[in-house]
Amino acid sequence: MDTKPLGKSGVALPEIGLGTWEFSGEAAVIHRAIELGSFLIDTAESYGTEGRVGRAIAGRRDEVFLATKVSPWHFRHQDVLTACDRSLKELGIGTIDLYQLHAPSADVPIEETMGAMADLVAAGKVHHVGVSNFSVREMKAAEAALGTDLIVENQIKYSLFDHQFADTVIPYCEERGIMVLAYSSLEQGTFEREMRGNARLVETMRSVCAETGRTAAQVLLNWTLRSPVVITIPKTNTLSRVDENCAASGWRLTDAQWHALTDAAGATRSSYWWR
């Protein structure tokens, strides 16, 4: 499994992690991911899966990098602290490796929220701070509130079919040395439906799969990994899909293949679930 740097933290993370939104798989799924080098497990208080993740990693804490998120309705200072303690209890751990703001808030000043995040780092309850679904403008405000180089990542939706928002965020993150965690890179498993009606894309995908000896899912995941700061966190509930997803690492689409897929996909959406 290839790795990429988590911002300027000195930590390296696998370029294929495991997302757990609506995760209902057995502990063996998480164990298999760890065995394949996909030791980044991402969850959130709003997912309702922190407890499941915590039980799966019991006794294996040192083998995983755990990322979770605090919801915007908990962005007041004391609410952030309370939410963190609740997540720590659910996960059964003493420190969260990466604690992320799940989405921007129009109601709570970012300075107040980041003040709480700084307190959590100082208390040893959080190692690294990140954000999710933040625009460049919102990232700059978050960085100003917390301090230079302390925001190590931004988790955003990024796929061949939906990358207009990401296309504005990724260049900024490359410039600043901030990691991007891509979610929904397989459109929550609906990518085959996304391709229907686009004969050019279907044919291009068939050609690229034949040239690389990879599946369409592996090609789509690899497509997101072109930037040196981007990793992806597909969710799966099955062992076979863990194997398939992890095999999207360790190789790269050629420039010609990447551009052929991008051109064939045509105009894309600019959306993510929170907004």
Backbone bond lengths (Angstrom), bond angles and torsions (degrees), N, CA, C in turn:
res aa  C-N    CA-C-N  psi(-1)  N-CA   C-N-CA  omega(-1)  CA-C   N-CA-C  phi
1 M - - - 1.457 - - 1.530 110.09 -
2 D 1.313 117.55 122.97 1.459 121.09 176.33 1.527 109.87 -74.57
3 T 1.322 115.93 154.21 1.460 121.19 -178.97 1.526 110.68 -125.45
4 K 1.324 114.42 163.61 1.462 121.48 176.11 1.528 108.49 -139.34
5 P 1.336 117.54 154.14 1.461 120.26 -176.34 1.521 113.41 -73.33
6 L 1.317 115.70 138.25 1.460 121.90 174.37 1.521 108.31 -82.89
7 G 1.320 116.07 89.75 1.451 119.99 -177.05 1.513 110.84 55.98
8 K 1.332 115.56 -135.24 1.455 121.20 179.05 1.525 110.97 -108.83
9 S 1.339 115.23 27.78 1.462 121.17 -175.14 1.520 113.58 -79.22
10 G 1.335 116.89 -19.45 1.454 120.09 -174.08 1.516 112.99 88.75
11 V 1.331 116.59 -2.90 1.466 122.40 178.66 1.527 109.20 -92.81
12 A 1.320 117.43 139.63 1.463 122.44 175.48 1.523 109.03 -111.18
13 L 1.331 116.51 132.68 1.462 121.47 -178.76 1.525 110.72 -117.75
14 P 1.331 117.45 151.09 1.467 120.47 178.30 1.517 110.38 -65.29
15 E 1.330 116.97 144.27 1.460 118.49 -177.91 1.532 112.64 -76.40
16 I 1.324 117.20 -10.04 1.460 122.25 169.90 1.522 107.51 -120.66
17 G 1.331 116.71 110.57 1.452 121.08 175.56 1.519 109.92 -103.19
18 L 1.326 116.36 -167.37 1.462 121.25 179.50 1.517 109.46 -126.15
19 G 1.332 116.70 115.51 1.453 121.53 173.92 1.516 110.17 -84.80
20 T 1.345 116.62 154.53 1.469 119.13 -175.52 1.522 113.35 -131.42
21 W 1.327 118.17 22.20 1.462 119.30 172.50 1.531 108.26 -65.60
22 E 1.334 116.52 126.90 1.467 122.23 -176.49 1.533 111.97 56.42
23 F 1.317 116.21 30.85 1.466 120.46 178.31 1.521 109.88 -74.38
24 S 1.327 116.15 126.95 1.465 121.50 178.96 1.522 111.23 -130.05
25 G 1.319 116.44 13.52 1.457 120.93 -177.15 1.523 112.90 -74.68
26 E 1.318 114.62 166.88 1.458 120.96 177.05 1.530 109.78 -76.52
27 A 1.333 114.91 164.80 1.464 119.97 178.04 1.520 111.17 -57.53
28 A 1.327 116.57 -28.67 1.466 120.62 -178.95 1.519 112.20 -60.42
29 V 1.333 117.18 -28.46 1.466 120.45 178.21 1.526 109.93 -65.11
30 I 1.319 116.32 -46.79 1.462 120.72 178.39 1.523 110.32 -66.35
31 H 1.317 116.66 -40.19 1.467 119.85 178.92 1.527 111.13 -61.85
32 R 1.328 116.51 -41.02 1.461 120.41 179.15 1.526 110.57 -64.31
33 A 1.325 116.94 -41.52 1.461 120.39 178.11 1.526 110.44 -58.91
34 I 1.318 116.26 -44.53 1.463 120.63 179.51 1.527 110.33 -60.62
35 E 1.336 116.33 -44.38 1.464 121.05 -179.03 1.526 112.06 -61.47
36 L 1.333 116.55 -31.05 1.464 121.12 -178.82 1.531 112.46 -88.39
37 G 1.322 116.43 4.29 1.458 120.27 178.80 1.504 114.26 91.16
38 S 1.326 117.32 3.33 1.467 122.08 178.97 1.526 108.37 -92.12
39 F 1.323 115.64 67.86 1.463 121.08 -169.95 1.528 113.46 -90.17
40 L 1.327 117.70 1.87 1.463 121.30 174.66 1.526 108.50 -86.59
41 I 1.325 116.99 117.39 1.458 122.37 178.05 1.522 107.65 -114.40
42 D 1.333 116.28 121.75 1.466 121.26 -178.04 1.523 110.14 -110.54
43 T 1.331 115.85 132.01 1.452 121.32 177.35 1.528 108.68 -142.79
44 A 1.325 117.33 -166.53 1.463 122.01 -179.73 1.516 108.76 -165.36
45 E 1.331 115.80 153.05 1.461 117.69 178.57 1.524 111.14 -61.82
46 S 1.331 117.61 -32.59 1.462 120.69 -178.05 1.527 112.95 -75.73
47 Y 1.327 118.24 -16.04 1.466 120.80 -179.31 1.526 112.47 -73.30
48 G 1.322 115.90 -28.89 1.456 119.27 -175.12 1.519 112.88 75.26
49 T 1.329 117.04 19.17 1.474 120.54 -177.07 1.527 113.35 -115.85
50 E 1.318 117.64 2.97 1.463 119.00 -178.77 1.529 111.29 -60.23
51 G 1.328 116.75 -41.08 1.460 120.00 179.57 1.512 112.25 -63.12
52 R 1.326 116.44 -41.91 1.464 120.76 178.98 1.531 110.32 -63.42
53 V 1.330 116.02 -42.95 1.465 119.99 177.93 1.523 110.18 -63.50
54 G 1.328 116.05 -44.74 1.456 120.15 -179.34 1.517 113.13 -58.83
55 R 1.322 115.93 -42.85 1.467 119.40 178.75 1.526 111.35 -66.36
56 A 1.321 116.42 -35.31 1.468 120.43 -178.57 1.522 112.21 -68.58
57 I 1.329 117.08 -32.54 1.466 119.67 -176.13 1.518 112.56 -97.55
58 A 1.317 117.45 3.61 1.463 120.38 179.87 1.527 109.48 -54.30
59 G 1.323 115.50 126.07 1.456 120.59 -178.39 1.517 114.18 83.84
60 R 1.346 116.60 -1.63 1.473 120.17 -178.56 1.529 111.02 -128.53
61 R 1.318 116.43 23.51 1.467 120.49 -174.73 1.518 112.72 -54.68
62 D 1.314 117.63 -39.71 1.463 120.53 -176.26 1.527 112.96 -71.26
63 E 1.336 117.36 -9.75 1.458 120.78 -177.85 1.520 113.33 -94.56
64 V 1.322 117.04 -6.49 1.463 119.59 -173.09 1.524 111.56 -125.98
65 F 1.324 113.98 155.50 1.461 122.69 171.21 1.522 105.48 -112.00
66 L 1.331 116.89 115.48 1.460 121.95 -174.18 1.520 111.81 -101.78
67 A 1.316 115.28 126.70 1.462 121.87 175.74 1.522 108.27 -119.18
68 T 1.319 116.56 134.28 1.459 120.20 174.22 1.522 108.73 -141.75
69 K 1.339 116.09 177.76 1.465 119.97 -171.40 1.519 111.09 -137.50
70 V 1.326 114.39 146.92 1.456 121.73 172.46 1.523 108.03 -100.49
71 S 1.322 116.64 136.57 1.465 121.81 -176.11 1.523 111.89 -78.06
72 P 1.332 118.09 151.84 1.469 121.73 -177.28 1.522 114.49 -58.00
73 W 1.336 117.69 -28.88 1.462 119.54 179.57 1.527 111.92 -75.58
74 H 1.327 116.62 0.88 1.464 121.95 175.27 1.527 111.18 -117.97
75 F 1.317 117.51 29.16 1.460 120.80 -174.44 1.529 114.71 -86.58
76 R 1.329 118.98 -7.80 1.456 119.38 171.81 1.532 108.88 -65.62
77 H 1.336 115.77 151.85 1.465 120.66 -170.70 1.525 112.80 -50.97
78 Q 1.308 117.42 -55.78 1.459 119.91 -177.35 1.518 111.57 -67.48
79 D 1.323 116.61 -33.29 1.467 119.81 179.32 1.526 111.49 -65.08
80 V 1.335 116.89 -36.66 1.467 120.42 176.94 1.527 110.11 -62.61
81 L 1.326 116.03 -45.40 1.461 120.13 -179.53 1.522 111.12 -62.26
82 T 1.326 115.71 -42.84 1.468 120.59 179.81 1.521 111.26 -65.48
83 A 1.333 115.91 -42.87 1.467 120.41 179.84 1.525 110.84 -62.72
84 C 1.312 116.62 -39.79 1.466 120.45 179.26 1.524 110.63 -62.86
85 D 1.321 116.83 -45.76 1.464 120.01 178.97 1.524 111.04 -60.72
86 R 1.324 115.89 -38.77 1.462 120.17 179.16 1.535 110.74 -65.16
87 S 1.336 116.57 -42.10 1.463 120.34 178.71 1.528 111.30 -66.14
88 L 1.316 116.62 -40.23 1.464 120.16 177.28 1.528 110.74 -59.12
89 K 1.323 115.96 -41.83 1.464 120.39 179.61 1.522 110.91 -66.43
90 E 1.339 116.61 -45.37 1.464 120.67 -179.85 1.528 111.06 -61.42
91 L 1.315 116.46 -42.25 1.465 121.46 -178.45 1.526 112.61 -78.01
92 G 1.331 116.36 -17.62 1.454 120.17 -179.97 1.511 113.21 70.32
93 I 1.330 116.45 36.31 1.466 121.35 -176.71 1.526 110.10 -129.97
94 G 1.323 115.84 170.24 1.452 120.40 179.76 1.507 114.09 -101.03
95 T 1.337 116.41 -21.81 1.462 121.31 -178.49 1.520 109.85 -143.40
96 I 1.326 116.40 136.09 1.464 122.11 174.74 1.523 107.83 -89.03
97 D 1.310 117.22 127.25 1.463 120.00 -178.06 1.524 112.00 -67.33
98 L 1.326 116.93 -43.76 1.463 121.50 -179.75 1.522 108.65 -138.17
99 Y 1.324 116.41 115.09 1.468 121.74 -179.96 1.521 107.78 -108.88
100 Q 1.343 115.76 123.51 1.459 121.02 -172.08 1.529 111.91 -117.91
101 L 1.332 115.68 144.07 1.460 120.78 168.54 1.521 106.62 -77.76
102 H 1.324 117.82 121.50 1.466 120.70 -168.69 1.522 113.29 -67.92
103 A 1.302 117.59 -28.07 1.469 121.84 179.05 1.517 108.07 -168.35
104 P 1.328 117.76 158.09 1.465 120.11 177.90 1.525 111.07 -63.06
105 S 1.318 115.74 152.76 1.460 121.76 176.40 1.520 109.91 -118.03
106 A 1.319 115.40 133.64 1.464 120.19 176.16 1.522 110.90 -89.87
107 D 1.328 116.79 -3.72 1.464 120.91 -173.07 1.522 114.09 -106.45
108 V 1.328 117.10 -28.00 1.462 120.65 -175.90 1.525 109.32 -116.07
109 P 1.330 118.54 128.76 1.469 120.52 178.49 1.527 110.72 -58.22
110 I 1.316 116.29 136.09 1.459 120.47 -178.35 1.528 110.83 -61.69
111 E 1.336 117.01 -28.23 1.461 120.49 179.39 1.529 111.10 -63.29
112 E 1.329 116.49 -38.74 1.463 119.76 179.00 1.527 110.85 -66.44
113 T 1.316 116.15 -45.33 1.461 120.31 -178.73 1.522 111.27 -64.89
114 M 1.318 116.61 -44.57 1.456 119.60 -179.15 1.526 111.80 -69.29
115 G 1.318 116.76 -27.55 1.458 119.31 173.87 1.520 110.92 -61.46
116 A 1.327 115.57 -39.86 1.463 120.26 177.49 1.525 110.89 -67.88
117 M 1.332 116.54 -40.26 1.469 119.65 178.83 1.531 110.49 -62.83
118 A 1.324 116.42 -40.62 1.462 120.15 177.99 1.527 110.74 -62.76
119 D 1.332 116.54 -38.72 1.469 120.29 177.95 1.528 111.10 -63.87
120 L 1.329 116.53 -38.24 1.466 120.45 179.42 1.527 111.36 -66.40
121 V 1.331 116.38 -38.91 1.464 120.07 176.60 1.528 109.79 -64.23
122 A 1.331 116.09 -45.16 1.461 120.65 -179.35 1.528 111.65 -62.68
123 A 1.330 115.89 -32.28 1.467 120.73 -179.66 1.524 112.60 -81.46
124 G 1.331 117.04 -5.48 1.455 120.61 179.93 1.516 114.42 80.00
125 K 1.333 116.93 11.81 1.468 120.15 179.69 1.526 112.48 -87.84
126 V 1.332 116.41 -17.05 1.463 122.50 179.99 1.524 108.46 -136.21
127 H 1.323 116.77 135.40 1.463 120.18 176.72 1.525 112.20 -88.40
128 H 1.340 117.00 -47.03 1.461 121.45 -174.46 1.526 110.00 -135.48
129 V 1.341 115.19 150.89 1.467 121.74 -177.05 1.520 109.78 -114.65
130 G 1.325 115.31 135.05 1.457 121.02 176.63 1.515 111.21 -137.53
131 V 1.320 115.43 178.87 1.461 121.63 177.97 1.528 108.08 -131.87
132 S 1.310 115.87 173.70 1.459 120.62 179.44 1.518 108.93 -148.17
133 N 1.318 115.94 137.11 1.469 122.05 178.81 1.528 112.98 63.62
134 F 1.314 117.59 27.89 1.464 122.09 179.93 1.529 109.90 -93.85
135 S 1.323 115.74 135.43 1.463 121.52 172.45 1.527 108.87 -75.18
136 V 1.316 116.71 173.46 1.465 120.24 177.48 1.523 110.22 -60.50
137 R 1.310 117.14 -44.05 1.468 120.42 178.88 1.525 110.77 -59.49
138 E 1.314 116.36 -43.91 1.465 120.52 -179.25 1.523 111.40 -69.78
139 M 1.314 117.21 -33.18 1.461 120.16 176.05 1.522 111.10 -65.49
140 K 1.314 116.42 -41.93 1.463 119.85 179.46 1.522 110.82 -61.98
141 A 1.316 116.68 -40.33 1.461 120.60 178.39 1.529 110.56 -65.58
142 A 1.327 116.67 -40.22 1.462 120.57 179.23 1.522 110.88 -66.11
143 E 1.319 116.68 -41.45 1.463 120.64 178.41 1.520 111.05 -63.76
144 A 1.322 116.29 -41.39 1.460 120.04 179.48 1.525 111.07 -64.62
145 A 1.329 116.19 -34.74 1.461 120.55 -177.75 1.524 112.37 -75.22
146 L 1.332 117.40 -36.46 1.463 120.68 -176.06 1.517 112.71 -94.25
147 G 1.336 117.08 -35.02 1.453 120.58 -178.01 1.515 111.38 126.31
148 T 1.307 115.82 150.17 1.461 122.05 -177.02 1.525 111.79 -57.55
149 D 1.327 115.82 134.23 1.465 124.71 174.34 1.529 114.32 70.35
150 L 1.330 118.34 6.32 1.458 120.08 -178.93 1.522 112.60 -90.92
151 I 1.327 117.96 -19.61 1.461 121.31 170.91 1.524 106.62 -84.82
152 V 1.329 117.27 114.39 1.467 119.50 -172.11 1.521 113.76 -100.44
153 E 1.359 118.53 -13.61 1.464 118.93 -179.31 1.519 111.62 -161.11
154 N 1.331 113.90 163.07 1.466 123.36 174.74 1.522 106.76 -136.13
155 Q 1.322 116.63 123.00 1.469 120.87 179.51 1.526 108.94 -96.40
156 I 1.330 116.26 121.51 1.462 120.95 -175.46 1.523 110.51 -138.50
157 K 1.334 115.29 160.49 1.457 119.36 174.04 1.525 108.74 -73.95
158 Y 1.340 115.32 132.85 1.461 119.64 -177.80 1.516 109.02 -155.06
159 S 1.317 115.57 115.53 1.461 121.08 177.37 1.516 109.10 -150.26
160 L 1.311 116.09 169.30 1.463 121.08 176.41 1.518 110.79 -58.33
161 F 1.315 117.12 -27.94 1.457 121.88 -174.43 1.528 113.24 -95.63
162 D 1.322 117.03 -12.29 1.465 120.74 -173.83 1.526 108.83 -149.93
163 H 1.332 116.26 89.97 1.467 117.63 -176.33 1.526 114.35 -142.59
164 Q 1.313 118.56 13.47 1.465 118.99 178.95 1.526 111.37 -63.38
165 F 1.342 117.35 -43.69 1.465 120.53 178.10 1.525 110.06 -65.22
166 A 1.331 116.36 -45.40 1.461 120.81 -179.82 1.520 111.80 -61.43
167 D 1.320 116.65 -33.51 1.463 120.28 -178.67 1.525 112.08 -64.04
168 T 1.330 117.67 -19.65 1.462 120.69 175.58 1.525 111.47 -91.22
169 V 1.324 116.58 -29.07 1.463 121.21 -175.10 1.531 112.19 -85.15
170 I 1.321 116.87 -42.28 1.467 120.13 -174.22 1.529 113.00 -60.25
171 P 1.341 120.16 -44.99 1.472 118.40 178.25 1.528 112.83 -58.70
172 Y 1.331 116.91 -38.73 1.463 119.71 177.96 1.528 110.30 -64.48
173 C 1.327 117.03 -43.27 1.460 120.69 179.91 1.526 111.35 -65.59
174 E 1.318 117.08 -36.04 1.464 120.15 175.89 1.526 110.13 -63.06
175 E 1.313 116.02 -42.78 1.468 121.20 -179.73 1.521 111.55 -64.33
176 R 1.338 116.34 -37.76 1.461 121.18 -175.54 1.527 112.96 -92.84
177 G 1.328 117.30 -7.58 1.457 119.59 -177.67 1.510 112.75 71.98
178 I 1.326 116.53 38.31 1.462 122.92 -179.26 1.529 108.99 -107.68
179 M 1.319 116.67 134.21 1.464 120.26 179.63 1.526 111.00 -72.32
180 V 1.330 115.94 147.01 1.464 122.96 172.15 1.525 108.14 -114.85
181 L 1.332 116.39 122.87 1.458 121.71 172.71 1.521 107.66 -97.33
182 A 1.313 116.69 115.40 1.465 120.97 -178.29 1.525 110.35 -89.74
183 Y 1.341 115.38 126.95 1.463 118.44 173.65 1.524 110.08 -113.58
184 S 1.314 115.96 162.06 1.477 123.52 -178.29 1.528 112.03 57.32
185 S 1.311 117.44 34.65 1.469 120.61 178.95 1.525 112.02 -67.27
186 L 1.333 116.24 -20.76 1.466 121.19 175.42 1.525 110.82 -107.19
187 E 1.340 116.17 17.88 1.468 121.06 179.61 1.534 110.88 51.62
188 Q 1.349 114.41 44.85 1.465 121.21 179.04 1.529 111.87 53.39
189 G 1.336 115.41 36.02 1.456 121.15 176.79 1.512 115.28 83.82
190 T 1.342 117.11 5.35 1.476 120.06 -177.07 1.525 112.12 -102.41
191 F 1.326 117.42 18.65 1.467 119.26 -173.58 1.526 112.78 -63.05
192 E 1.327 117.38 -31.57 1.467 118.69 178.75 1.528 110.50 -64.36
193 R 1.328 115.97 -38.99 1.465 119.73 176.41 1.520 110.83 -66.37
194 E 1.339 115.78 -35.12 1.461 119.98 179.40 1.532 111.19 -62.66
195 M 1.322 116.71 -31.15 1.463 120.10 -176.65 1.525 113.28 -82.63
196 R 1.332 116.57 -19.05 1.463 119.31 -178.22 1.526 110.48 -60.92
197 G 1.288 115.69 140.71 1.456 119.92 179.86 1.511 113.29 88.00
198 N 1.338 116.84 -6.59 1.462 121.44 177.27 1.526 107.56 -118.08
199 A 1.324 115.14 83.88 1.466 120.41 -175.49 1.522 111.85 -59.75
200 R 1.329 116.05 -35.93 1.464 119.39 -179.90 1.524 110.74 -63.82
201 L 1.324 117.08 -42.93 1.458 120.14 179.70 1.526 111.05 -67.38
202 V 1.322 116.95 -41.47 1.463 120.47 178.55 1.523 110.41 -58.48
203 E 1.312 116.75 -45.63 1.462 120.72 -178.93 1.528 111.17 -68.42
204 T 1.337 116.52 -39.57 1.465 119.84 178.23 1.519 110.51 -63.92
205 M 1.329 116.53 -42.83 1.459 120.41 178.93 1.524 110.65 -62.33
206 R 1.319 117.12 -44.01 1.469 119.72 177.80 1.525 111.18 -58.28
207 S 1.317 116.24 -41.66 1.456 120.90 -179.22 1.522 111.21 -65.44
208 V 1.335 116.45 -46.06 1.465 120.30 -178.91 1.528 110.46 -65.93
209 C 1.314 117.57 -40.36 1.469 120.54 177.66 1.527 110.65 -60.96
210 A 1.321 116.59 -40.49 1.464 120.58 179.35 1.526 111.01 -67.17
211 E 1.319 116.41 -40.84 1.465 120.88 -178.57 1.528 112.06 -67.71
212 T 1.323 116.33 -36.75 1.462 120.79 -175.34 1.525 113.36 -94.73
213 G 1.328 116.61 -18.46 1.457 119.91 -174.76 1.514 111.99 71.11
214 R 1.331 116.32 26.09 1.468 122.15 -177.69 1.523 110.65 -115.51
215 T 1.341 114.98 162.91 1.457 119.80 176.32 1.524 109.73 -81.30
216 A 1.324 115.87 166.61 1.463 119.86 178.29 1.522 110.94 -61.35
217 A 1.326 117.33 -39.67 1.463 120.13 179.06 1.525 110.86 -62.02
218 Q 1.319 117.20 -42.37 1.462 120.49 179.00 1.523 111.59 -65.67
219 V 1.307 116.66 -38.43 1.462 120.66 177.72 1.524 110.13 -64.10
220 L 1.327 117.25 -43.46 1.462 120.58 -178.98 1.524 111.49 -65.83
221 L 1.317 117.44 -40.75 1.460 119.89 177.12 1.521 110.41 -64.99
222 N 1.322 116.84 -43.93 1.455 120.63 -179.57 1.522 111.56 -64.61
223 W 1.325 116.69 -32.13 1.469 121.11 177.76 1.526 110.60 -56.93
224 T 1.338 117.39 -36.98 1.465 120.30 -177.86 1.523 112.40 -74.15
225 L 1.325 118.03 -17.14 1.465 121.58 -171.62 1.519 113.89 -89.16
226 R 1.307 117.45 7.33 1.469 121.57 -176.43 1.526 112.16 -59.10
227 S 1.318 117.18 -41.58 1.465 120.73 -179.88 1.526 110.25 -74.18
228 P 1.327 117.66 144.09 1.469 120.20 179.55 1.522 113.86 -69.42
229 V 1.338 117.93 -10.25 1.464 119.48 -178.80 1.523 113.01 -105.59
230 V 1.323 118.47 -3.38 1.470 120.96 -173.68 1.525 111.99 -99.94
231 I 1.337 115.19 131.25 1.457 121.99 166.42 1.527 106.72 -124.41
232 T 1.328 117.36 168.76 1.460 119.44 -176.96 1.525 110.41 -132.34
233 I 1.332 116.22 151.97 1.467 120.73 -173.15 1.530 110.64 -130.44
234 P 1.331 118.28 67.61 1.462 120.12 179.33 1.526 111.39 -65.56
235 K 1.322 115.04 143.85 1.460 120.67 175.40 1.515 109.94 -94.37
236 T 1.314 116.70 141.68 1.457 120.72 171.59 1.511 109.05 -149.95
237 N 1.317 116.34 153.64 1.458 121.88 177.77 1.523 112.64 -108.69
238 T 1.340 117.12 1.94 1.463 119.89 -174.14 1.523 112.35 -125.21
239 L 1.317 115.21 149.86 1.462 120.87 179.55 1.521 111.72 -63.53
240 S 1.324 116.81 -40.08 1.466 119.44 -177.36 1.520 111.39 -63.76
241 R 1.331 116.89 -36.73 1.462 120.24 179.09 1.521 111.29 -72.05
242 V 1.321 117.58 -32.68 1.464 119.69 174.39 1.519 109.38 -59.74
243 D 1.323 116.35 -47.54 1.464 120.49 178.82 1.526 110.98 -59.31
244 E 1.330 116.01 -45.58 1.464 120.56 -178.48 1.521 111.23 -63.69
245 N 1.332 116.17 -46.10 1.465 119.67 -178.00 1.526 111.80 -64.43
246 C 1.314 116.94 -43.30 1.466 119.69 -178.01 1.524 111.85 -65.76
247 A 1.321 116.82 -26.58 1.466 120.59 178.08 1.523 112.43 -74.91
248 A 1.337 116.84 1.54 1.467 120.38 172.85 1.517 111.13 -79.69
249 S 1.326 117.30 -8.13 1.465 122.46 177.98 1.519 110.12 -97.90
250 G 1.340 115.02 160.82 1.457 120.58 175.23 1.516 114.88 91.89
251 W 1.308 117.10 5.15 1.466 121.57 178.21 1.525 106.86 -154.72
252 R 1.325 117.25 172.21 1.459 121.20 -179.70 1.524 110.72 -141.53
253 L 1.312 114.90 142.20 1.458 120.36 167.41 1.521 108.23 -61.30
254 T 1.315 117.24 146.06 1.459 119.44 172.95 1.525 108.84 -71.55
255 D 1.324 116.25 163.25 1.462 119.49 176.58 1.525 110.67 -56.75
256 A 1.325 116.03 -40.89 1.468 120.22 -178.66 1.524 110.91 -64.05
257 Q 1.327 117.02 -41.86 1.463 120.48 179.49 1.526 111.19 -66.37
258 W 1.332 116.14 -43.87 1.468 120.62 -179.40 1.527 110.64 -60.69
259 H 1.311 116.72 -47.49 1.465 120.57 -178.89 1.522 111.60 -69.07
260 A 1.322 117.26 -34.79 1.465 120.03 178.49 1.523 110.57 -62.67
261 L 1.322 116.98 -42.85 1.460 120.86 178.04 1.523 111.37 -66.36
262 T 1.325 116.32 -43.87 1.464 120.51 -179.58 1.520 110.97 -62.06
263 D 1.311 116.47 -45.55 1.467 120.77 179.91 1.527 111.14 -65.46
264 A 1.329 116.79 -40.38 1.461 120.23 -178.55 1.522 111.75 -67.76
265 A 1.334 116.58 -33.44 1.469 119.92 179.73 1.521 110.97 -67.13
266 G 1.333 116.59 -30.26 1.456 120.36 177.47 1.517 112.24 73.05
267 A 1.334 115.68 -152.97 1.463 121.89 -178.48 1.526 109.86 -60.83
268 T 1.326 116.39 137.81 1.458 120.61 -178.91 1.515 110.65 -118.04
269 R 1.323 114.32 167.70 1.465 120.49 177.18 1.525 109.75 -79.85
270 S 1.302 115.10 169.84 1.456 121.70 171.54 1.517 106.50 -135.64
271 S 1.319 115.47 85.52 1.458 118.93 -174.27 1.511 110.26 -146.93
272 Y 1.326 115.58 159.09 1.447 121.17 164.93 1.514 107.11 -154.31
273 W 1.290 115.20 158.58 1.458 120.63 -163.13 1.514 113.85 -63.18
274 W 1.337 118.74 -27.31 1.459 119.23 -171.01 1.519 112.22 -76.63
275 R 1.330 117.66 -27.85 1.458 119.51 -175.15 1.513 111.57 -109.85
